[in-house]
Amino acid sequence: MRFVRQFLVVLAMYAVGGFAVGAVRENDWLTLVVGLAAAALAVLVYAWVVRRTERRPALEVAREGAAAKAGWGTLIGAGMFGAVIVNLFASGHYEVDGLGSVRGALGLVGFMAAAAAMEEVVYRGVLFRVVEEHVGTYVALTLTGVLFGLSHLLNEDATLWGAVAISIEAGFMLAAVYAATRSLWPAIGVHFGWNFAAAGVFSTEVSGNGTNQGLLDAATDGPKLLTGGAFGPEGSVYAVGFGALLTLVFLWLAHRRGNIVPPGARRAARANSTATLPR
């Protein structure tokens, strides 16, 4: 029941926030403002529903250290996508023709902030966290990562390979970020940094949603295996490789910090609790 209530509330928030941002998408300034507001709303709604259903403060979105955690996450996400572009540029498959649009990039700040916060609250805050309690970290990472990838099949230029790529480089990796840090802020930051670098800086397609006009006037061209084709560089083997590498790094960090939840941990905790009850 707790899961159902949390999921329905954050899903409603996702729908409302997505509709609001989509309604002003043609106006960059409004997209910036509405997008940032939607991102803040996502976090506030999540904190509220966790407090109501679990009778605890939502420490995973605590305000203390939030800016630093999200900031480091943003640098990691942007750096990861930057590495993809460096490889495409070096191989002659990414070409810069000049400067793009600063105003367009600002609009994408709001759009991508909303997308990152809302999706992390739904997929990592509720789905991964609750599923992990029942089946452990690795199974939850796999299940929710695949679900995250499949959800991108709804996009305009989606492909099955694109969904597989998103599952690995984003679904698995972002769940690993959360497992390592036990905070949604780094995951939101990585998600935002990746998406904004793709659209707002390098002006590439994001998950098959069409071309964006960011800071650079640029284009990709070449084999789909390397460029991702109409799906964008997220469908590139470079992106999958870097995402898989970061997944392993964050899982290693989670293991080192003792944050890996084994299968059956919840049942074991309940059994221990029952065994220690006074008779």
N, C-alpha and C positions, 0 to 999 in steps of 0.2 A: 504493500500500500504506500509506503514511504517513497519508493521508486516511482510509482505511477503518479503520485501527486507532484513530485519534483519535475518529472519529465513533462507532464502536461503544462505546468506553469512556465517552464523555460521554453517549451515549444510555442506556447502562445506569445511569449515575449519575442521569440525569433520571428514569428509571423508578423507581428505588429512592427517590430524594428525594421525588418526587411521591406515591408510595404512602404513605410515612411521614407526610407532611404531611396527606394526605387522610384517613389513619386516625385522626388526632386532631383533625380539623376542628371537631368539636362542642365541644371544650374550648379556650377562648380562651388560657388560660395555656400549655397544652401546645403549641398551635399556634404561639405566640410562640417558645417554646424550640426546638421541633423545626424550625420554619421557619428560624430563624437558623442552626441547626446545618446544615441542608440547604444553605443559601446558602454557608456556609463550606466545606462539603464539595465543592460544585460548583467553587469556585475552586481548592481544593487538588488535586482530581482532574485538573482542566485543566492546572495547572502541572506535575503529575507526568507526565502523558501527553505533553505537549510536550517535556519534558526527556528522556524516554525515546525518543521517536520522532524528534526533531529535533536532539538532542544540544546543546541550548542552554537557558539559563534563560528562562522565560516572562516576559519583561519587561513584556508587556501586562497582567500581574496582579502586578507588583512591589509589595512592601509599602511601599516608600518613596513617600510622597505619596498613598497609596491613600485615606486618609480625606478629604483635601481634594478630590481628584478626584471621589470618589463623592458628597461633600457638595455640590459645585457642580452636579453632574449632578442630584442630588435637587431642588435649588432650581429648576433649569431645568424639569424635568419637572413639578413641582408648580405652578410658575408658569404653564406652558403649559396645564395642565388648569384651573387657576384662571381663566385668561382665557376658556376655554370656558364655565365656569359663570357668570362675570360677564355674558357675552352672553346666556345663557339667562335669567338673573335679570332683566336689564334689559328683555328682551322678554316677561316674564311667564310663562316656561315652566319656571322652577325656583322652588319655594316652600319656605321653611324653617318648620317648625312648632314647633321647639324643639330641645332638646339630645337627643342620641342616647345611645350607650353608649361610655364610655371603655374598658371591658373589651373590648368588641367591636373597637374601634379597635386595641388592643394586639395582639389576635389577628391582625388584618389586617397589622400590621407584619411578623410572622413569615411569614405566608402570602405576602405580596407580595414580601418580601425573597427568599424561596426561588424564587418564580416568576421574578423579575427576574434573579437570578444564574444559575439553571439555563438559562433561555432565551437569555441573552446568551452564555453559554459555548458553547451548541450552535450558535446561528444566526450570531453575529458572531465568536466565538472560533475556531470550526472552519469552518463553512460559508462565510461571507463571506471570511474571511482566506485560506483555501486556494483557493477559486474565483477570488478576485481575482488571485492569482499567475498564473493561466493566461489569464484573459480581460480583466483590467483592472478598475479601480474601478467604472466606470459600469455595465458589463454585470453584474458581480457584485452590485452594489447592487440592480439591477433584478430579477435572478433570485432572489436570496435574500429580497428584500423581498416579492415576489409569493408565494414559498413560505411565508413567515411569515404573510402574510394568509390564504392558503388553509388553513393549519393551524387557523385559528380557525373554520373551517366545522364542526369537530367539536363546538363548544360547543352547549349546549342551545337557545338562542334565536338561533342564527347565521343570518345572511342573506348573500346574495351581495354586496350593497352593503356590509355590515359588513366582509366580507373585503377588499373593494377599499379601504375606508377604512383598515383596519389596515395594509394594504400600504403606503399612502402615508404616513400620519401616524406609523407606528411602524416598519415594515420598512425603508422608505427612510431615514427620519430617523435611526434608531439606527445603521444602517450608515454614514451620513454622520458621525455623532458619532465612531464608531470611526476612520473614515478621517482625520478632522481631528486626532484626539488620539493615535492609535495606542496606545490604552489601553482596556481593557475597563471600568475603573472608572467613567469618566464615563457610558458607555453603561448600565452597571448602575444607576448613580444616577438617570439620566433615566428609565429604565424603572420603577424603584421609585417615584420621586417622582410620576410620572404615575398609576400604578396605585393607590398609597396615597392620593393626593389624591382620586381617583375614588371609591374604596371606603371608606377609613378616615376621611376628612374629610367629603366631601360625600354619602356614602351612596348612590351611584348604582350602576347595573348596570355590570359590567365585561365587555366582549366577549361579551355574551349569556349570562353565567353566573349571572344572577339578581340580585336586590336585596341590597345589603349594609347592615348597621347600623353606621355609624361614629359620629363625634363629633356629627353633626347629624341630626336627624330631619327629613328632607326628601323631596321627590318632584318628578319632572319630568312635565310634561304638555304636549302640543302636537303639532304636525306632526312626523312621523318625520324629515323632512329636517333639522329643527333639533334635535330631541331625541335622535334615534337610535332611538326606540321601545324595544322590549324588549331590543335589543342594547346600549342605553346610549348616553351622549353620545359615545362613540368613533365612533358612526355618524352623528354630527352634521357638517354641512358646516362648522361652526365648527372642529371638531377637525381635519378634513381640511385646511382652510385654514391653520391655525396650524402643523400638521405639515409641510405643503409649504413654508411659509415658512422654518421652522427647517432643513429639509433643504437648501434653497438656501444658507442662511447657513453651515452647517457644510461644505458642499461648497466654497463660496468660501474658507473658512478652510483647508480641506485643500489647495486649489490654491495658496493663498498660501504655505503651509508646504512646498510641494513633495511632498505626500503622495499625489497622484493617481498611480496605477499605470496606465500606458497598456497597451492590448492587445498581447500578444506580448512583454512585458518579460521574462518568464521565459526564452522561447526566445532572445531577444537576449542575455541574460546568459550563457546556456549557450554560445552561439556565440562570444561574446567570450572566455569562459573557455577554450574549445577552441583558439581562434586563438592564445592566448598561451602554450599549453603548450610546453615545450622540446622540440625535435626532435632 
